[in-house]
């Protein structure tokens, strides 16, 4: 297998991982932001826990975005 074929094979495997990772990063950031903004979303969650949970979702979303960049998008 030539170097060019190996790179093409790696690239075809990497693309779905990058797309899924980007979607999940946006999901976590969106859910965290939405929990902070809309108090009527998921009304069964107590107010104290809601803020902590939203903050953790935002932190985890930032972490996933950083790992996605460091592992797959950095040249």
N, CA, C and O atoms as a Tripos MOL2 file, in Angstrom:
@<TRIPOS>MOLECULE
protein
  300   299    75     0     0
PROTEIN
NO_CHARGES

@<TRIPOS>ATOM
      1 N           0.8500   -1.1650    0.0000 N.3       1 UNK1
      2 CA          0.0000    0.0000    0.0000 C.3       1 UNK1
      3 C           0.9010    1.2360    0.0000 C.2       1 UNK1
      4 O           1.8050    1.3530    0.8270 O.2       1 UNK1
      5 N           0.6520    2.1350   -0.9150 N.am      2 UNK2
      6 CA          1.4740    3.3340   -1.0180 C.3       2 UNK2
      7 C           1.0800    4.3520    0.0550 C.2       2 UNK2
      8 O           0.0330    4.2310    0.6910 O.2       2 UNK2
      9 N           1.9290    5.3400    0.2390 N.am      3 UNK3
     10 CA          1.6800    6.3830    1.2310 C.3       3 UNK3
     11 C           0.4170    7.1570    0.8930 C.2       3 UNK3
     12 O          -0.3570    7.4960    1.7890 O.2       3 UNK3
     13 N           0.2000    7.4380   -0.3680 N.am      4 UNK4
     14 CA         -0.9850    8.1720   -0.7970 C.3       4 UNK4
     15 C          -2.2610    7.3860   -0.4790 C.2       4 UNK4
     16 O          -3.2540    7.9700   -0.0440 O.2       4 UNK4
     17 N          -2.2390    6.0770   -0.6930 N.am      5 UNK5
     18 CA         -3.4140    5.2580   -0.3930 C.3       5 UNK5
     19 C          -3.6800    5.2160    1.1120 C.2       5 UNK5
     20 O          -4.8330    5.2510    1.5430 O.2       5 UNK5
     21 N          -2.6180    5.1420    1.9060 N.am      6 UNK6
     22 CA         -2.7860    5.1500    3.3580 C.3       6 UNK6
     23 C          -3.3910    6.4640    3.8360 C.2       6 UNK6
     24 O          -4.2760    6.4660    4.6920 O.2       6 UNK6
     25 N          -2.9230    7.5720    3.2910 N.am      7 UNK7
     26 CA         -3.4660    8.8740    3.6770 C.3       7 UNK7
     27 C          -4.9260    9.0040    3.2690 C.2       7 UNK7
     28 O          -5.7330    9.5370    4.0300 O.2       7 UNK7
     29 N          -5.2730    8.5290    2.0890 N.am      8 UNK8
     30 CA         -6.6550    8.5900    1.6250 C.3       8 UNK8
     31 C          -7.5440    7.7240    2.5140 C.2       8 UNK8
     32 O          -8.6630    8.1220    2.8390 O.2       8 UNK8
     33 N          -7.0660    6.5560    2.9070 N.am      9 UNK9
     34 CA         -7.8250    5.6700    3.7750 C.3       9 UNK9
     35 C          -8.0320    6.2950    5.1500 C.2       9 UNK9
     36 O          -9.1290    6.2240    5.7040 O.2       9 UNK9
     37 N          -6.9970    6.9000    5.6990 N.am     10 UNK10
     38 CA         -7.1130    7.5850    6.9850 C.3      10 UNK10
     39 C          -8.0940    8.7430    6.9090 C.2      10 UNK10
     40 O          -8.8870    8.9510    7.8270 O.2      10 UNK10
     41 N          -8.0440    9.4890    5.8290 N.am     11 UNK11
     42 CA         -8.9230   10.6360    5.6570 C.3      11 UNK11
     43 C         -10.3760   10.2080    5.5710 C.2      11 UNK11
     44 O         -11.2470   10.8830    6.1190 O.2      11 UNK11
     45 N         -10.6570    9.0980    4.8950 N.am     12 UNK12
     46 CA        -12.0460    8.6560    4.7610 C.3      12 UNK12
     47 C         -12.5980    8.1570    6.0890 C.2      12 UNK12
     48 O         -13.8050    8.2400    6.3180 O.2      12 UNK12
     49 N         -11.7470    7.6420    6.9660 N.am     13 UNK13
     50 CA        -12.1860    7.2210    8.2930 C.3      13 UNK13
     51 C         -12.3350    8.4270    9.2060 C.2      13 UNK13
     52 O         -13.2300    8.4530   10.0510 O.2      13 UNK13
     53 N         -11.4940    9.4010    9.0540 N.am     14 UNK14
     54 CA        -11.4740   10.5690    9.9260 C.3      14 UNK14
     55 C         -12.7000   11.4650    9.7290 C.2      14 UNK14
     56 O         -13.1960   12.0430   10.6960 O.2      14 UNK14
     57 N         -13.1870   11.5870    8.5130 N.am     15 UNK15
     58 CA        -14.2810   12.5180    8.2200 C.3      15 UNK15
     59 C         -15.5400   12.2590    9.0490 C.2      15 UNK15
     60 O         -16.0560   13.2060    9.6410 O.2      15 UNK15
     61 N         -16.0680   11.0240    9.1280 N.am     16 UNK16
     62 CA        -17.2660   10.8150    9.9640 C.3      16 UNK16
     63 C         -17.0110   11.0990   11.4430 C.2      16 UNK16
     64 O         -17.9050   11.5670   12.1480 O.2      16 UNK16
     65 N         -15.8070   10.8210   11.9120 N.am     17 UNK17
     66 CA        -15.4760   11.0920   13.3120 C.3      17 UNK17
     67 C         -15.4980   12.5930   13.5740 C.2      17 UNK17
     68 O         -15.9940   13.0340   14.6110 O.2      17 UNK17
     69 N         -14.9750   13.3660   12.6570 N.am     18 UNK18
     70 CA        -14.9640   14.8290   12.8110 C.3      18 UNK18
     71 C         -16.3860   15.3760   12.7560 C.2      18 UNK18
     72 O         -16.7380   16.2570   13.5400 O.2      18 UNK18
     73 N         -17.2010   14.8690   11.8480 N.am     19 UNK19
     74 CA        -18.5850   15.3400   11.7410 C.3      19 UNK19
     75 C         -19.3570   15.0100   13.0110 C.2      19 UNK19
     76 O         -20.0460   15.8700   13.5590 O.2      19 UNK19
     77 N         -19.2480   13.7690   13.4860 N.am     20 UNK20
     78 CA        -19.9510   13.3670   14.7020 C.3      20 UNK20
     79 C         -19.4330   14.1490   15.9140 C.2      20 UNK20
     80 O         -20.2230   14.5900   16.7490 O.2      20 UNK20
     81 N         -18.1260   14.3210   16.0130 N.am     21 UNK21
     82 CA        -17.5500   15.0720   17.1230 C.3      21 UNK21
     83 C         -18.0030   16.5230   17.1350 C.2      21 UNK21
     84 O         -18.2740   17.0890   18.1940 O.2      21 UNK21
     85 N         -18.0830   17.1150   15.9630 N.am     22 UNK22
     86 CA        -18.5640   18.5020   15.8600 C.3      22 UNK22
     87 C         -20.0250   18.5900   16.2710 C.2      22 UNK22
     88 O         -20.4140   19.5040   16.9980 O.2      22 UNK22
     89 N         -20.8360   17.6460   15.8100 N.am     23 UNK23
     90 CA        -22.2650   17.6420   16.1610 C.3      23 UNK23
     91 C         -22.4620   17.4770   17.6620 C.2      23 UNK23
     92 O         -23.2980   18.1620   18.2530 O.2      23 UNK23
     93 N         -21.7110   16.5860   18.2820 N.am     24 UNK24
     94 CA        -21.8550   16.3770   19.7220 C.3      24 UNK24
     95 C         -21.3500   17.5840   20.5190 C.2      24 UNK24
     96 O         -21.9290   17.9390   21.5460 O.2      24 UNK24
     97 N         -20.2850   18.2040   20.0490 N.am     25 UNK25
     98 CA        -19.7940   19.4110   20.7090 C.3      25 UNK25
     99 C         -20.8580   20.5020   20.6780 C.2      25 UNK25
    100 O         -21.1240   21.1470   21.6920 O.2      25 UNK25
    101 N         -21.4610   20.7040   19.5200 N.am     26 UNK26
    102 CA        -22.5200   21.7100   19.3920 C.3      26 UNK26
    103 C         -23.7370   21.3390   20.2350 C.2      26 UNK26
    104 O         -24.3880   22.2170   20.8010 O.2      26 UNK26
    105 N         -24.0490   20.0430   20.3230 N.am     27 UNK27
    106 CA        -25.1700   19.5880   21.1400 C.3      27 UNK27
    107 C         -24.9430   19.9320   22.6110 C.2      27 UNK27
    108 O         -25.8300   20.4890   23.2570 O.2      27 UNK27
    109 N         -23.7610   19.6080   23.1480 N.am     28 UNK28
    110 CA        -23.4820   19.8900   24.5530 C.3      28 UNK28
    111 C         -23.4810   21.3900   24.8350 C.2      28 UNK28
    112 O         -24.0280   21.8320   25.8450 O.2      28 UNK28
    113 N         -22.8770   22.1630   23.9580 N.am     29 UNK29
    114 CA        -22.8700   23.6180   24.1430 C.3      29 UNK29
    115 C         -24.2810   24.1910   24.0460 C.2      29 UNK29
    116 O         -24.6530   25.0720   24.8200 O.2      29 UNK29
    117 N         -25.0570   23.6930   23.1030 N.am     30 UNK30
    118 CA        -26.4360   24.1650   22.9360 C.3      30 UNK30
    119 C         -27.3150   23.8110   24.1200 C.2      30 UNK30
    120 O         -28.0860   24.6470   24.5920 O.2      30 UNK30
    121 N         -27.2080   22.5730   24.6090 N.am     31 UNK31
    122 CA        -28.0200   22.1640   25.7640 C.3      31 UNK31
    123 C         -27.6410   22.9610   27.0090 C.2      31 UNK31
    124 O         -28.5180   23.3880   27.7600 O.2      31 UNK31
    125 N         -26.3520   23.1640   27.2310 N.am     32 UNK32
    126 CA        -25.9310   23.9430   28.3910 C.3      32 UNK32
    127 C         -26.4310   25.3710   28.3310 C.2      32 UNK32
    128 O         -26.9100   25.9120   29.3270 O.2      32 UNK32
    129 N         -26.3190   25.9770   27.1650 N.am     33 UNK33
    130 CA        -26.7950   27.3500   26.9930 C.3      33 UNK33
    131 C         -28.3130   27.4310   27.1570 C.2      33 UNK33
    132 O         -28.8260   28.3400   27.8090 O.2      33 UNK33
    133 N         -29.0190   26.4820   26.5660 N.am     34 UNK34
    134 CA        -30.4830   26.4850   26.6260 C.3      34 UNK34
    135 C         -30.9750   26.2690   28.0570 C.2      34 UNK34
    136 O         -31.9740   26.8640   28.4600 O.2      34 UNK34
    137 N         -30.2920   25.4320   28.8250 N.am     35 UNK35
    138 CA        -30.6840   25.2400   30.2210 C.3      35 UNK35
    139 C         -30.4730   26.5090   31.0430 C.2      35 UNK35
    140 O         -31.2520   26.7950   31.9510 O.2      35 UNK35
    141 N         -29.4280   27.2670   30.7310 N.am     36 UNK36
    142 CA        -29.2130   28.5360   31.4310 C.3      36 UNK36
    143 C         -30.2730   29.5720   31.0630 C.2      36 UNK36
    144 O         -30.7470   30.3090   31.9270 O.2      36 UNK36
    145 N         -30.6440   29.6280   29.7900 N.am     37 UNK37
    146 CA        -31.5320   30.6870   29.3020 C.3      37 UNK37
    147 C         -33.0010   30.4060   29.5990 C.2      37 UNK37
    148 O         -33.6960   31.2700   30.1350 O.2      37 UNK37
    149 N         -33.4840   29.2130   29.2610 N.am     38 UNK38
    150 CA        -34.9090   28.9020   29.3530 C.3      38 UNK38
    151 C         -35.2000   28.0890   30.6140 C.2      38 UNK38
    152 O         -34.9010   26.8960   30.6760 O.2      38 UNK38
    153 N         -35.7750   28.7350   31.6020 N.am     39 UNK39
    154 CA        -36.0540   28.0660   32.8750 C.3      39 UNK39
    155 C         -37.2380   27.1040   32.7760 C.2      39 UNK39
    156 O         -37.4150   26.2640   33.6590 O.2      39 UNK39
    157 N         -38.0480   27.2050   31.7260 N.am     40 UNK40
    158 CA        -39.1900   26.3020   31.5830 C.3      40 UNK40
    159 C         -38.8110   25.0030   30.8590 C.2      40 UNK40
    160 O         -39.6200   24.0780   30.7980 O.2      40 UNK40
    161 N         -37.6050   24.9230   30.3170 N.am     41 UNK41
    162 CA        -37.1390   23.7070   29.6580 C.3      41 UNK41
    163 C         -36.7340   22.6980   30.7260 C.2      41 UNK41
    164 O         -35.9440   23.0210   31.6130 O.2      41 UNK41
    165 N         -37.2590   21.4960   30.6520 N.am     42 UNK42
    166 CA        -37.0460   20.4450   31.6550 C.3      42 UNK42
    167 C         -37.3930   20.9670   33.0530 C.2      42 UNK42
    168 O         -36.5050   21.1320   33.8900 O.2      42 UNK42
    169 N         -38.6840   21.2260   33.3060 N.am     43 UNK43
    170 CA        -39.0840   21.8520   34.5750 C.3      43 UNK43
    171 C         -38.8720   20.9780   35.8060 C.2      43 UNK43
    172 O         -38.9080   21.4910   36.9250 O.2      43 UNK43
    173 N         -38.6550   19.6870   35.6390 N.am     44 UNK44
    174 CA        -38.4710   18.8070   36.7910 C.3      44 UNK44
    175 C         -37.1080   18.9290   37.4460 C.2      44 UNK44
    176 O         -36.8960   18.3700   38.5220 O.2      44 UNK44
    177 N         -36.1840   19.6390   36.8310 N.am     45 UNK45
    178 CA        -34.8410   19.7880   37.3940 C.3      45 UNK45
    179 C         -34.8420   20.9590   38.3820 C.2      45 UNK45
    180 O         -35.2310   22.0670   38.0130 O.2      45 UNK45
    181 N         -34.4190   20.7370   39.6220 N.am     46 UNK46
    182 CA        -34.3530   21.8430   40.6020 C.3      46 UNK46
    183 C         -33.3990   22.9490   40.1320 C.2      46 UNK46
    184 O         -32.4440   22.6860   39.4010 O.2      46 UNK46
    185 N         -33.6670   24.1760   40.5560 N.am     47 UNK47
    186 CA        -32.9160   25.3450   40.0820 C.3      47 UNK47
    187 C         -31.4200   25.2420   40.3920 C.2      47 UNK47
    188 O         -30.5930   25.5830   39.5460 O.2      47 UNK47
    189 N         -31.0660   24.7790   41.5880 N.am     48 UNK48
    190 CA        -29.6470   24.6620   41.9370 C.3      48 UNK48
    191 C         -28.9350   23.6570   41.0470 C.2      48 UNK48
    192 O         -27.8470   23.9130   40.5310 O.2      48 UNK48
    193 N         -29.5750   22.5130   40.8810 N.am     49 UNK49
    194 CA        -28.9760   21.4670   40.0560 C.3      49 UNK49
    195 C         -28.9390   21.8770   38.5920 C.2      49 UNK49
    196 O         -28.0160   21.5020   37.8670 O.2      49 UNK49
    197 N         -29.9360   22.6460   38.1460 N.am     50 UNK50
    198 CA        -30.0020   23.1040   36.7490 C.3      50 UNK50
    199 C         -28.7710   23.9280   36.3850 C.2      50 UNK50
    200 O         -28.1760   23.7280   35.3260 O.2      50 UNK50
    201 N         -28.3970   24.8430   37.2510 N.am     51 UNK51
    202 CA        -27.2340   25.6880   36.9680 C.3      51 UNK51
    203 C         -25.9420   24.8790   36.9430 C.2      51 UNK51
    204 O         -25.0880   25.0900   36.0820 O.2      51 UNK51
    205 N         -25.8040   23.9630   37.8790 N.am     52 UNK52
    206 CA        -24.6090   23.1210   37.9240 C.3      52 UNK52
    207 C         -24.5510   22.2360   36.6850 C.2      52 UNK52
    208 O         -23.5050   22.1190   36.0470 O.2      52 UNK52
    209 N         -25.6740   21.6170   36.3480 N.am     53 UNK53
    210 CA        -25.7370   20.7330   35.1910 C.3      53 UNK53
    211 C         -25.4530   21.4990   33.8980 C.2      53 UNK53
    212 O         -24.7170   21.0160   33.0380 O.2      53 UNK53
    213 N         -26.0310   22.6820   33.7620 N.am     54 UNK54
    214 CA        -25.7880   23.4990   32.5720 C.3      54 UNK54
    215 C         -24.3150   23.8990   32.4810 C.2      54 UNK54
    216 O         -23.7340   23.8760   31.3970 O.2      54 UNK54
    217 N         -23.7180   24.2590   33.6000 N.am     55 UNK55
    218 CA        -22.2980   24.6080   33.6080 C.3      55 UNK55
    219 C         -21.4160   23.4270   33.2220 C.2      55 UNK55
    220 O         -20.4530   23.5830   32.4710 O.2      55 UNK55
    221 N         -21.7450   22.2520   33.7340 N.am     56 UNK56
    222 CA        -20.9790   21.0540   33.3780 C.3      56 UNK56
    223 C         -21.1290   20.7110   31.8960 C.2      56 UNK56
    224 O         -20.1630   20.2950   31.2570 O.2      56 UNK56
    225 N         -22.3250   20.8820   31.3510 N.am     57 UNK57
    226 CA        -22.5170   20.6440   29.9130 C.3      57 UNK57
    227 C         -21.6680   21.5980   29.0800 C.2      57 UNK57
    228 O         -21.0720   21.1930   28.0820 O.2      57 UNK57
    229 N         -21.6120   22.8530   29.4840 N.am     58 UNK58
    230 CA        -20.7900   23.8250   28.7620 C.3      58 UNK58
    231 C         -19.3040   23.4890   28.8620 C.2      58 UNK58
    232 O         -18.5790   23.5480   27.8680 O.2      58 UNK58
    233 N         -18.8600   23.1410   30.0520 N.am     59 UNK59
    234 CA        -17.4470   22.7820   30.2340 C.3      59 UNK59
    235 C         -17.1010   21.5380   29.4120 C.2      59 UNK59
    236 O         -16.0580   21.4870   28.7610 O.2      59 UNK59
    237 N         -17.9830   20.5360   29.4470 N.am     60 UNK60
    238 CA        -17.7260   19.3150   28.6920 C.3      60 UNK60
    239 C         -17.7540   19.5880   27.1820 C.2      60 UNK60
    240 O         -16.9640   19.0110   26.4350 O.2      60 UNK60
    241 N         -18.6490   20.4530   26.7390 N.am     61 UNK61
    242 CA        -18.6910   20.8180   25.3240 C.3      61 UNK61
    243 C         -17.4160   21.5140   24.8730 C.2      61 UNK61
    244 O         -16.9140   21.2520   23.7800 O.2      61 UNK61
    245 N         -16.9000   22.3860   25.7010 N.am     62 UNK62
    246 CA        -15.6300   23.0610   25.3910 C.3      62 UNK62
    247 C         -14.4880   22.0520   25.3590 C.2      62 UNK62
    248 O         -13.6280   22.1040   24.4800 O.2      62 UNK62
    249 N         -14.4870   21.1350   26.3230 N.am     63 UNK63
    250 CA        -13.4490   20.1050   26.3630 C.3      63 UNK63
    251 C         -13.5040   19.2180   25.1160 C.2      63 UNK63
    252 O         -12.4710   18.9260   24.5150 O.2      63 UNK63
    253 N         -14.7080   18.7930   24.7290 N.am     64 UNK64
    254 CA        -14.8360   17.9550   23.5320 C.3      64 UNK64
    255 C         -14.3910   18.7000   22.2850 C.2      64 UNK64
    256 O         -13.7430   18.1260   21.4100 O.2      64 UNK64
    257 N         -14.7380   19.9710   22.2050 N.am     65 UNK65
    258 CA        -14.3000   20.7730   21.0640 C.3      65 UNK65
    259 C         -12.7880   20.8950   21.0140 C.2      65 UNK65
    260 O         -12.1920   20.8250   19.9390 O.2      65 UNK65
    261 N         -12.1710   21.0750   22.1620 N.am     66 UNK66
    262 CA        -10.7150   21.1620   22.2130 C.3      66 UNK66
    263 C         -10.0800   19.8410   21.7930 C.2      66 UNK66
    264 O          -9.1330   19.8330   21.0070 O.2      66 UNK66
    265 N         -10.5940   18.7260   22.3090 N.am     67 UNK67
    266 CA        -10.0410   17.4130   21.9640 C.3      67 UNK67
    267 C         -10.2370   17.1110   20.4770 C.2      67 UNK67
    268 O          -9.3520   16.5340   19.8430 O.2      67 UNK67
    269 N         -11.3680   17.4890   19.9240 N.am     68 UNK68
    270 CA        -11.6140   17.2980   18.4980 C.3      68 UNK68
    271 C         -10.5910   18.0740   17.6870 C.2      68 UNK68
    272 O         -10.0210   17.5530   16.7290 O.2      68 UNK68
    273 N         -10.3630   19.3090   18.0710 N.am     69 UNK69
    274 CA         -9.3710   20.1330   17.3780 C.3      69 UNK69
    275 C          -7.9650   19.5400   17.5210 C.2      69 UNK69
    276 O          -7.2370   19.4000   16.5380 O.2      69 UNK69
    277 N          -7.6000   19.1990   18.7490 N.am     70 UNK70
    278 CA         -6.2380   18.6980   18.9910 C.3      70 UNK70
    279 C          -5.9800   17.3630   18.3070 C.2      70 UNK70
    280 O          -4.8790   17.1360   17.8050 O.2      70 UNK70
    281 N          -6.9680   16.4760   18.2760 N.am     71 UNK71
    282 CA         -6.7650   15.1300   17.7350 C.3      71 UNK71
    283 C          -6.9500   15.0450   16.2290 C.2      71 UNK71
    284 O          -6.2350   14.2890   15.5710 O.2      71 UNK71
    285 N          -7.8840   15.7940   15.6650 N.am     72 UNK72
    286 CA         -8.2620   15.5640   14.2750 C.3      72 UNK72
    287 C          -8.0870   16.7520   13.3400 C.2      72 UNK72
    288 O          -7.8650   16.5620   12.1440 O.2      72 UNK72
    289 N          -8.1810   17.9560   13.8520 N.am     73 UNK73
    290 CA         -8.2100   19.1090   12.9640 C.3      73 UNK73
    291 C          -6.8970   19.8610   12.9150 C.2      73 UNK73
    292 O          -6.6770   20.6600   12.0040 O.2      73 UNK73
    293 N          -6.0410   19.6280   13.8560 N.am     74 UNK74
    294 CA         -4.7600   20.3200   13.8730 C.3      74 UNK74
    295 C          -3.8490   19.7110   12.8090 C.2      74 UNK74
    296 O          -3.6770   18.4930   12.7410 O.2      74 UNK74
    297 N          -3.2870   20.5540   12.0070 N.am     75 UNK75
    298 CA         -2.4630   20.0510   10.8990 C.3      75 UNK75
    299 C          -1.0680   19.6840   11.2900 C.2      75 UNK75
    300 O          -0.2850   19.2500   10.4450 O.2      75 UNK75
@<TRIPOS>BOND
     1     1     2 1
     2     2     3 1
     3     3     4 2
     4     3     5 am
     5     5     6 1
     6     6     7 1
     7     7     8 2
     8     7     9 am
     9     9    10 1
    10    10    11 1
    11    11    12 2
    12    11    13 am
    13    13    14 1
    14    14    15 1
    15    15    16 2
    16    15    17 am
    17    17    18 1
    18    18    19 1
    19    19    20 2
    20    19    21 am
    21    21    22 1
    22    22    23 1
    23    23    24 2
    24    23    25 am
    25    25    26 1
    26    26    27 1
    27    27    28 2
    28    27    29 am
    29    29    30 1
    30    30    31 1
    31    31    32 2
    32    31    33 am
    33    33    34 1
    34    34    35 1
    35    35    36 2
    36    35    37 am
    37    37    38 1
    38    38    39 1
    39    39    40 2
    40    39    41 am
    41    41    42 1
    42    42    43 1
    43    43    44 2
    44    43    45 am
    45    45    46 1
    46    46    47 1
    47    47    48 2
    48    47    49 am
    49    49    50 1
    50    50    51 1
    51    51    52 2
    52    51    53 am
    53    53    54 1
    54    54    55 1
    55    55    56 2
    56    55    57 am
    57    57    58 1
    58    58    59 1
    59    59    60 2
    60    59    61 am
    61    61    62 1
    62    62    63 1
    63    63    64 2
    64    63    65 am
    65    65    66 1
    66    66    67 1
    67    67    68 2
    68    67    69 am
    69    69    70 1
    70    70    71 1
    71    71    72 2
    72    71    73 am
    73    73    74 1
    74    74    75 1
    75    75    76 2
    76    75    77 am
    77    77    78 1
    78    78    79 1
    79    79    80 2
    80    79    81 am
    81    81    82 1
    82    82    83 1
    83    83    84 2
    84    83    85 am
    85    85    86 1
    86    86    87 1
    87    87    88 2
    88    87    89 am
    89    89    90 1
    90    90    91 1
    91    91    92 2
    92    91    93 am
    93    93    94 1
    94    94    95 1
    95    95    96 2
    96    95    97 am
    97    97    98 1
    98    98    99 1
    99    99   100 2
   100    99   101 am
   101   101   102 1
   102   102   103 1
   103   103   104 2
   104   103   105 am
   105   105   106 1
   106   106   107 1
   107   107   108 2
   108   107   109 am
   109   109   110 1
   110   110   111 1
   111   111   112 2
   112   111   113 am
   113   113   114 1
   114   114   115 1
   115   115   116 2
   116   115   117 am
   117   117   118 1
   118   118   119 1
   119   119   120 2
   120   119   121 am
   121   121   122 1
   122   122   123 1
   123   123   124 2
   124   123   125 am
   125   125   126 1
   126   126   127 1
   127   127   128 2
   128   127   129 am
   129   129   130 1
   130   130   131 1
   131   131   132 2
   132   131   133 am
   133   133   134 1
   134   134   135 1
   135   135   136 2
   136   135   137 am
   137   137   138 1
   138   138   139 1
   139   139   140 2
   140   139   141 am
   141   141   142 1
   142   142   143 1
   143   143   144 2
   144   143   145 am
   145   145   146 1
   146   146   147 1
   147   147   148 2
   148   147   149 am
   149   149   150 1
   150   150   151 1
   151   151   152 2
   152   151   153 am
   153   153   154 1
   154   154   155 1
   155   155   156 2
   156   155   157 am
   157   157   158 1
   158   158   159 1
   159   159   160 2
   160   159   161 am
   161   161   162 1
   162   162   163 1
   163   163   164 2
   164   163   165 am
   165   165   166 1
   166   166   167 1
   167   167   168 2
   168   167   169 am
   169   169   170 1
   170   170   171 1
   171   171   172 2
   172   171   173 am
   173   173   174 1
   174   174   175 1
   175   175   176 2
   176   175   177 am
   177   177   178 1
   178   178   179 1
   179   179   180 2
   180   179   181 am
   181   181   182 1
   182   182   183 1
   183   183   184 2
   184   183   185 am
   185   185   186 1
   186   186   187 1
   187   187   188 2
   188   187   189 am
   189   189   190 1
   190   190   191 1
   191   191   192 2
   192   191   193 am
   193   193   194 1
   194   194   195 1
   195   195   196 2
   196   195   197 am
   197   197   198 1
   198   198   199 1
   199   199   200 2
   200   199   201 am
   201   201   202 1
   202   202   203 1
   203   203   204 2
   204   203   205 am
   205   205   206 1
   206   206   207 1
   207   207   208 2
   208   207   209 am
   209   209   210 1
   210   210   211 1
   211   211   212 2
   212   211   213 am
   213   213   214 1
   214   214   215 1
   215   215   216 2
   216   215   217 am
   217   217   218 1
   218   218   219 1
   219   219   220 2
   220   219   221 am
   221   221   222 1
   222   222   223 1
   223   223   224 2
   224   223   225 am
   225   225   226 1
   226   226   227 1
   227   227   228 2
   228   227   229 am
   229   229   230 1
   230   230   231 1
   231   231   232 2
   232   231   233 am
   233   233   234 1
   234   234   235 1
   235   235   236 2
   236   235   237 am
   237   237   238 1
   238   238   239 1
   239   239   240 2
   240   239   241 am
   241   241   242 1
   242   242   243 1
   243   243   244 2
   244   243   245 am
   245   245   246 1
   246   246   247 1
   247   247   248 2
   248   247   249 am
   249   249   250 1
   250   250   251 1
   251   251   252 2
   252   251   253 am
   253   253   254 1
   254   254   255 1
   255   255   256 2
   256   255   257 am
   257   257   258 1
   258   258   259 1
   259   259   260 2
   260   259   261 am
   261   261   262 1
   262   262   263 1
   263   263   264 2
   264   263   265 am
   265   265   266 1
   266   266   267 1
   267   267   268 2
   268   267   269 am
   269   269   270 1
   270   270   271 1
   271   271   272 2
   272   271   273 am
   273   273   274 1
   274   274   275 1
   275   275   276 2
   276   275   277 am
   277   277   278 1
   278   278   279 1
   279   279   280 2
   280   279   281 am
   281   281   282 1
   282   282   283 1
   283   283   284 2
   284   283   285 am
   285   285   286 1
   286   286   287 1
   287   287   288 2
   288   287   289 am
   289   289   290 1
   290   290   291 1
   291   291   292 2
   292   291   293 am
   293   293   294 1
   294   294   295 1
   295   295   296 2
   296   295   297 am
   297   297   298 1
   298   298   299 1
   299   299   300 2
@<TRIPOS>SUBSTRUCTURE
     1 UNK1         2 RESIDUE 1 A UNK
     2 UNK2         6 RESIDUE 1 A UNK
     3 UNK3        10 RESIDUE 1 A UNK
     4 UNK4        14 RESIDUE 1 A UNK
     5 UNK5        18 RESIDUE 1 A UNK
     6 UNK6        22 RESIDUE 1 A UNK
     7 UNK7        26 RESIDUE 1 A UNK
     8 UNK8        30 RESIDUE 1 A UNK
     9 UNK9        34 RESIDUE 1 A UNK
    10 UNK10       38 RESIDUE 1 A UNK
    11 UNK11       42 RESIDUE 1 A UNK
    12 UNK12       46 RESIDUE 1 A UNK
    13 UNK13       50 RESIDUE 1 A UNK
    14 UNK14       54 RESIDUE 1 A UNK
    15 UNK15       58 RESIDUE 1 A UNK
    16 UNK16       62 RESIDUE 1 A UNK
    17 UNK17       66 RESIDUE 1 A UNK
    18 UNK18       70 RESIDUE 1 A UNK
    19 UNK19       74 RESIDUE 1 A UNK
    20 UNK20       78 RESIDUE 1 A UNK
    21 UNK21       82 RESIDUE 1 A UNK
    22 UNK22       86 RESIDUE 1 A UNK
    23 UNK23       90 RESIDUE 1 A UNK
    24 UNK24       94 RESIDUE 1 A UNK
    25 UNK25       98 RESIDUE 1 A UNK
    26 UNK26      102 RESIDUE 1 A UNK
    27 UNK27      106 RESIDUE 1 A UNK
    28 UNK28      110 RESIDUE 1 A UNK
    29 UNK29      114 RESIDUE 1 A UNK
    30 UNK30      118 RESIDUE 1 A UNK
    31 UNK31      122 RESIDUE 1 A UNK
    32 UNK32      126 RESIDUE 1 A UNK
    33 UNK33      130 RESIDUE 1 A UNK
    34 UNK34      134 RESIDUE 1 A UNK
    35 UNK35      138 RESIDUE 1 A UNK
    36 UNK36      142 RESIDUE 1 A UNK
    37 UNK37      146 RESIDUE 1 A UNK
    38 UNK38      150 RESIDUE 1 A UNK
    39 UNK39      154 RESIDUE 1 A UNK
    40 UNK40      158 RESIDUE 1 A UNK
    41 UNK41      162 RESIDUE 1 A UNK
    42 UNK42      166 RESIDUE 1 A UNK
    43 UNK43      170 RESIDUE 1 A UNK
    44 UNK44      174 RESIDUE 1 A UNK
    45 UNK45      178 RESIDUE 1 A UNK
    46 UNK46      182 RESIDUE 1 A UNK
    47 UNK47      186 RESIDUE 1 A UNK
    48 UNK48      190 RESIDUE 1 A UNK
    49 UNK49      194 RESIDUE 1 A UNK
    50 UNK50      198 RESIDUE 1 A UNK
    51 UNK51      202 RESIDUE 1 A UNK
    52 UNK52      206 RESIDUE 1 A UNK
    53 UNK53      210 RESIDUE 1 A UNK
    54 UNK54      214 RESIDUE 1 A UNK
    55 UNK55      218 RESIDUE 1 A UNK
    56 UNK56      222 RESIDUE 1 A UNK
    57 UNK57      226 RESIDUE 1 A UNK
    58 UNK58      230 RESIDUE 1 A UNK
    59 UNK59      234 RESIDUE 1 A UNK
    60 UNK60      238 RESIDUE 1 A UNK
    61 UNK61      242 RESIDUE 1 A UNK
    62 UNK62      246 RESIDUE 1 A UNK
    63 UNK63      250 RESIDUE 1 A UNK
    64 UNK64      254 RESIDUE 1 A UNK
    65 UNK65      258 RESIDUE 1 A UNK
    66 UNK66      262 RESIDUE 1 A UNK
    67 UNK67      266 RESIDUE 1 A UNK
    68 UNK68      270 RESIDUE 1 A UNK
    69 UNK69      274 RESIDUE 1 A UNK
    70 UNK70      278 RESIDUE 1 A UNK
    71 UNK71      282 RESIDUE 1 A UNK
    72 UNK72      286 RESIDUE 1 A UNK
    73 UNK73      290 RESIDUE 1 A UNK
    74 UNK74      294 RESIDUE 1 A UNK
    75 UNK75      298 RESIDUE 1 A UNK
